[in-house]
Structure formats: C-alpha cells, structure tokens
Amino acid sequence: MPFCSTCGNQVSGADTFCARCGARQPQVSAIPQDPLVWLTPRMASILCYIPGLGWIASIVVLASQKYRQNRTVRFHAFQGLYLFVAWLMDDIVLRPMLFGIAPTMPLYHIVKIVLLVMSIFMIIKAAHDEPYSLPLFGELAHRSVTED
C-alpha cells in the first residue's frame, strides 16, 4: 500500500489526493515508457545471433523505437535474421533432399556446423563492437538497413 508523499497517511494507488491532508499524490505510470531500457546496443547485437532464438531478438530490435536510428544494431538484427533463414533452409530444404544419400556425414550436418561457427563468430564480433559483414548475409543486411 503506498503512502502520502506529504503526511505519510496510507493511500491507494488510484487516489489522486490524500484523504487526511488533501495533498496531490504523484501518479505512477503502470506501463514503462521503454520496455527495452535495460538492453544496451551491444547486448541487442549479441542476442540477434543466438542460434535458435536470435530471430526473436532480431524482430524485437527491428520493431523497437529505441533502435530505429541505430544502423549498426539494425544491421546485426537483419544479418541475424538472414542467418536464421539459412538454418531453416538447411532443416526444411537441404535435409529432406539429401536424406540417405551420404549416410556417414550428410551435407546438411556440415552446413549446420558452418552456420553454428558463423553464429559464434558473430557473437564474438558483436561482443567486441567490431562490425563484420558475413559473405552474402552481410550484403543482404546492408541492403535491408539502407532500404529501411
């Protein structure tokens, strides 16, 4: 239960004035102004490359007002999304096409390992605030950022 800012009397959160002294109570907004206030640009860039979940962070970053003008973070978000699309293409297209052709080391496993290494590499680059454009993915991300 909150208390009056002037006399200390108990007031409810909905009270505009104190019942005892009549002082106007400060209104506390229940909705935070910026839900991403805790998310630094570096952390946002890193989260976009987390395998399997980075696409969620990328969409949040691209939809947020906080990073609307930050081209570097938006670049990482787009590049992370394109990397995720490559993961999907490996799972949905390449795996069924090559199933049973090379049973010892299927090509889709090699592609998945390469994509994992690329994700880890980009997490490290983003953690050091070093801009790096992956082949093909970076080119697409640059185009997406400039078209935005």
SEPA-968415 format. One line per 10 residues: number of its first residue (from 0); their letters; for each residue x, y, z of N, C-alpha, C. Coordinates in steps of 0.1 Angstrom, whole numbers, plus 5000, padded with zeros to 4 digits. Atoms other than C-alpha are relative to their C-alpha. Layout:
NUM) A) X/Y/Z/X/Y/Z/X/Y/Z  ...
//
This chain:
0) MPFCSTCGNQ) 5009/4988/5000/5000/5000/5000/5009/5012/5000  4992/4988/5000/5015/5034/4991/4996/5010/5011  5003/4990/4989/5017/5063/5015/5000/5014/4993  5001/4987/5004/5010/5100/5011/5014/5006/4999  4987/4994/5002/5040/5119/4998/5003/5012/5010  4999/4988/4991/5033/5148/5023/4999/4996/5014  5002/5003/4985/5019/5134/5056/5003/4985/5003  4997/5014/4997/5026/5096/5053/4988/4992/5002  5012/5008/4999/4990/5085/5055/4999/4990/4989  5002/5010/5010/4981/5053/5037/4990/5005/4990
10) VSGADTFCAR) 5009/4997/5011/4965/5059/5003/5001/4989/4990  4999/5011/5010/4956/5036/4975/5007/5005/4988  4993/4996/5012/4974/5036/4942/4992/5009/4990  5009/4993/5009/4944/5051/4925/4996/5014/5005  5004/4987/4994/4940/5081/4949/5008/5011/4994  4993/4988/5006/4948/5115/4933/5003/5009/5012  4997/4991/4988/4946/5133/4967/4999/4992/5013  5000/5007/4987/4953/5122/5003/4987/5004/5007  5012/4998/4992/4922/5118/5025/5003/5008/5012  4997/4993/4988/4940/5133/5055/5003/5014/4998
20) CGARQPQVSA) 4995/4987/5002/4959/5163/5042/4995/5007/4987  5004/4994/5013/4945/5168/5007/5011/5002/4990  4989/4998/5009/4979/5168/4991/4998/4992/4987  5001/5007/5013/4980/5158/4954/5011/4989/5000  4990/5011/5000/4997/5124/4950/5006/4998/4986  4994/5002/5014/5022/5117/4922/4994/4987/4994  5005/5011/5007/5008/5094/4897/5011/4991/4994  4990/5009/5005/5030/5064/4889/4994/4992/4988  5005/5007/5012/5026/5050/4854/5002/4985/5002  4999/5015/4999/5019/5013/4854/5007/4994/4988
30) IPQDPLVWLT) 4993/5004/5013/5033/5010/4818/5013/5007/4999  4987/4994/5001/5070/5015/4815/5001/5007/4986  4999/4993/5013/5079/5041/4788/5008/4993/4990  4992/5007/5009/5106/5020/4773/5003/4986/5006  4997/5014/4994/5105/4982/4780/5014/4995/4997  4986/5005/5003/5140/4978/4764/5010/5009/5006  4991/4990/4994/5156/5004/4787/5013/4992/5005  4989/5008/4995/5179/4976/4801/5009/4994/4989  4993/5006/5011/5190/4964/4767/5010/5010/4993  4990/4992/5007/5223/4980/4755/5001/4997/4986
40) PRMASILCYI) 4998/5003/5014/5231/4982/4718/5009/4988/4998  4992/5012/5001/5259/4957/4723/4993/4987/5003  5007/5012/4996/5237/4932/4741/4989/4997/4989  5010/5002/5011/5210/4937/4714/5006/4993/4988  4993/5006/5012/5235/4929/4687/5004/4986/5003  4996/5014/4996/5248/4898/4706/4988/4991/4999  5011/5009/4999/5213/4884/4712/4994/4996/4986  5005/5003/5014/5205/4886/4674/5006/4988/4994  4993/5011/5006/5230/4858/4668/4999/4987/5008  5002/5013/4992/5219/4832/4694/4993/4990/4992
50) PGLGWIASIV) 5007/5010/5008/5212/4800/4675/4987/4996/5005  5013/5004/4997/5176/4791/4675/4991/5010/5006  5008/4990/4993/5164/4821/4695/5003/5015/4995  4996/4987/5004/5182/4850/4678/4990/5007/4991  5011/4994/5008/5153/4856/4654/4990/5008/5008  5009/4992/4991/5131/4867/4683/5006/5013/5004  4993/4988/4996/5157/4892/4695/5000/5009/4987  4999/4992/5012/5161/4904/4659/4987/5007/4997  5013/4994/5003/5124/4910/4654/4997/5011/5011  5002/4990/4989/5122/4928/4688/5008/5013/4997
60) VLASQKYRQN) 4992/4989/5002/5151/4950/4679/4995/5008/4988  5005/4993/5012/5137/4958/4644/4987/5007/5002  5013/4994/4997/5103/4966/4658/5001/5011/5011  4999/4990/4989/5116/4988/4687/5003/5014/4995  4997/4986/5002/5116/5025/4687/5014/5004/5004  4987/4996/4994/5148/5026/4707/5012/4998/4989  4989/5002/5010/5170/5012/4678/4996/5004/4986  5005/4996/5014/5151/5028/4649/5011/5008/4993  4989/4992/5006/5181/5051/4642/5014/4994/5001  4987/5006/4998/5209/5028/4652/5003/4990/4989
70) RTVRFHAFQG) 4998/5008/5012/5221/5014/4619/5008/4987/5003  4992/5011/4997/5247/4991/4635/4992/4989/5006  5009/5010/4994/5222/4973/4657/4990/4994/4990  5010/5005/5010/5197/4971/4629/5007/4991/4990  4993/5009/5009/5224/4956/4606/5002/4986/5007  4999/5013/4994/5231/4929/4632/4987/4993/5001  5013/5007/4999/5194/4922/4636/4996/4994/4986  5002/5005/5013/5190/4918/4598/5009/4988/4997  4991/5011/5003/5221/4897/4595/4997/4987/5008  5005/5011/4992/5209/4875/4624/4988/4993/4994
80) LYLFVAWLMD) 5012/5006/5006/5176/4870/4607/5003/4992/4987  4996/5007/5012/5192/4860/4574/5008/4987/5004  4993/5012/4995/5214/4836/4593/4990/4989/5005  5011/5009/4996/5183/4821/4609/4993/4994/4988  5006/5006/5012/5167/4817/4575/5009/4989/4993  4991/5010/5005/5198/4798/4564/4998/4987/5008  5003/5011/4991/5192/4775/4594/4988/4993/4996  5013/5005/5004/5156/4770/4583/5002/4993/4986  4998/5006/5013/5167/4763/4547/5007/4987/5001  4993/5012/4998/5191/4737/4559/4991/4989/5006
90) DIVLRPMLFG) 5009/5009/4994/5164/4720/4580/4989/4995/4991  5012/5003/5007/5135/4722/4557/5002/4996/4986  4997/5003/5014/5151/4720/4522/5011/4990/4998  4989/5008/5003/5185/4705/4523/5000/4986/5007  5001/5013/4993/5179/4678/4549/4992/4990/4993  5008/5010/5007/5150/4661/4531/5005/4997/4987  4995/5003/5014/5167/4664/4497/5012/4990/5001  4988/5008/4999/5199/4647/4509/4999/4988/5010  5002/5011/4990/5184/4622/4534/5003/4987/4993  4997/5014/5005/5200/4588/4528/5010/5000/4989
100) IAPTMPLYHI) 4990/5000/5011/5224/4599/4500/5014/4997/5006  4987/5002/4994/5255/4602/4522/4999/4997/5015  5004/5004/4986/5248/4583/4554/5012/5003/5010  4989/4998/4990/5283/4588/4570/5001/5015/5005  4999/4986/4996/5285/4626/4570/4991/5009/4991  5009/4992/5009/5254/4643/4554/5004/5014/4998  4997/4987/5003/5259/4676/4538/4993/5010/5009  5008/4991/4992/5232/4692/4559/5007/5001/5014  4992/4999/4987/5253/4684/4591/5011/5010/4998  4989/4991/5003/5282/4702/4575/4996/5014/5000
110) VKIVLLVMSI) 5005/4986/5001/5261/4732/4567/4996/5005/5014  5004/4996/4987/5247/4732/4602/5012/5004/5009  4988/4997/4993/5282/4732/4617/5006/5013/4995  4996/4988/5005/5292/4760/4594/4992/5012/5005  5009/4989/4995/5262/4781/4604/5002/5002/5015  4997/4998/4986/5269/4774/4641/5013/5008/5002  4987/4992/4999/5305/4786/4637/4998/5014/4996  5002/4986/5004/5293/4817/4619/4992/5007/5011  5008/4994/4989/5268/4824/4647/5010/5003/5012  4991/4998/4989/5295/4820/4674/5010/5011/4996
120) FMIIKAAHDE) 4991/4990/5005/5319/4841/4653/4994/5014/5001  5006/4987/5000/5294/4869/4650/4996/5005/5015  5002/4996/4986/5285/4868/4688/5013/5006/5005  4987/4994/4995/5322/4874/4695/5003/5013/4994  4998/4987/5007/5325/4902/4669/4990/5010/5006  5010/4990/4994/5293/4919/4683/5004/5003/5014  4996/4997/4986/5306/4915/4719/5012/5010/5001  4989/4991/5000/5337/4934/4709/4997/5013/4992  5005/4989/5008/5317/4960/4689/5008/5002/4987  4992/5000/5013/5336/4951/4658/4990/4997/4989
130) PYSLPLFGEL) 5010/5003/5011/5314/4954/4627/5006/4990/4990  4996/5011/5010/5317/4924/4604/4989/4996/4992  5010/5004/5010/5298/4916/4573/5003/4986/4995  4999/5014/5005/5293/4879/4566/4998/5000/4985  5003/5001/5014/5295/4869/4530/4985/4996/4997  5014/5002/5004/5261/4870/4514/4990/5006/5010  5009/4995/4989/5243/4876/4547/5002/5015/5003  4997/4986/4997/5260/4909/4553/4996/5009/4989  5005/4992/5012/5253/4922/4518/4985/5002/5001  5015/4999/4998/5216/4914/4523/4996/5010/5011
140) AHRSVTED) 5002/4991/4988/5217/4931/4557/5002/5014/4997  4997/4986/5003/5233/4962/4544/4989/5006/4991  5010/4995/5008/5207/4965/4517/4987/5002/5008  5012/4998/4992/5179/4960/4542/5000/5012/5009  4998/4988/4991/5193/4987/4565/4998/5013/4992  5001/4988/5008/5196/5012/4537/4986/5002/4994  5014/4999/5006/5161/5005/4523/4990/5004/5011  5009/4998/4988/5146/5009/4558/4996/5015/5001
//
